[in-house]
Amino acid sequence: MVLGFEGSLGVGIGLLLGLAFLKYSGYVDAVKKELGYIASGAVFLLLGAVVSTVAASINIAAISYVELIFVVIAFILVLIGAITMAIQIFSKLR
């Protein structure tokens, strides 16, 4: 097992870095609520990565279902945040 930034760990850290860099774009004030969805999704992805690491070390199959639930919740939260953020930003451009 290699501890790298692949899988849900890399995506979660990438989302958090993207949110940190978004601060410099000037859109943060317009999309405060939507950033909460994306940040929550990133935290669920990080939780899924932690659960995945634990499942690999103790070899319990039920924990992989918990990881799947975390990843699905993260996907839904990030999707909701991205769609509402796009709507918010594009409505301000007109």
Secondary structure, 3 states (H helix, E strand, C coil): CCCCCCHHHHHHHHHHHHHHHHCCCCCCCCCHHHHHHHHHHHHHHHHHHHHHHHHHHHCCHHHHHHHHHHHHHHHHHHHHHHHHHHHHHHHHHC
